[in-house]
Amino acid sequence: MRFEIFTLFPNMFSGVFDDSILQRARESGRIEIFLHDIRAYARDRHHVTDETAYGGGGGMVMKPEPIFEAVETILGNEPARRPPLILLTPQGRVFNTDLAREFAQQPHLALLCGRYEGVDERVRALVTDEISIGDYVLTGGEIPAMVVVDAVSRFIPGVIGDPSAPHQDSHAAGLLEHPHYTRPLEFRGMRVPDILVSGHHAQIERWRRNESLKRTWERRPDLLPRAALSEDDKQFLRALGWRDEQ
Ligand code: ADE
């Protein structure tokens, strides 16, 4: 999968994309990431990319021309032949695992990082989607773009060693994941639950499922109405005080 990132701060991305799993995914060719410095597409002598807002008020707004110029130069002049172009903005729809999985189906995805007070409204004519990573405001869309690339890349086959992992993680099935333990068996008086060393695979699976249900009920009950629950799951949850409203 190929990512095209339009930003005023390409240096912010080094480190995140140059280490660990994303670095390996790039080396193996499973993902490609191209950074495009919007400033390089500003035609004026001083490469101005932002200005004060019409109508007054504080804050700077990103100008439309360098953004259009950068996108059209890199992705072409024909909107229908361009990959989806996502603006990262706190006004977008909120990113989640379903969107990450959906974006991972695309062979080519472009991300536009907003800065300052925002982008000139006419940039919205250029983008195909707007995404927020949560209900808080960051200094710009760069960190959100890194979040999107990371979460999407995990769904690309081969990026994560264990191919089933992205489909079993917290949120994948609409539930939080069960607890994990590794050696030592006892640490500072805290023991690994006996069931996990029992060797009873079916019982271990049921225990994990129940822990996952319990954790979701305790921490994120808002997820339960959308989760795929079996009769056994519902029975277990009812014993904890959950009531299914369907
Ligand atoms: N830019 C600033 N805050 C943001 C957010 N929460 N999500 C996406 N882009 C942003």
Residues whose N, C-alpha, C, O or C-beta is under 5 A from the ligand:
A	BS01	ADE	L88 T89 P90 I131 S132 I133 G134 Y136 V137 L138 T139 G140 G141 P144
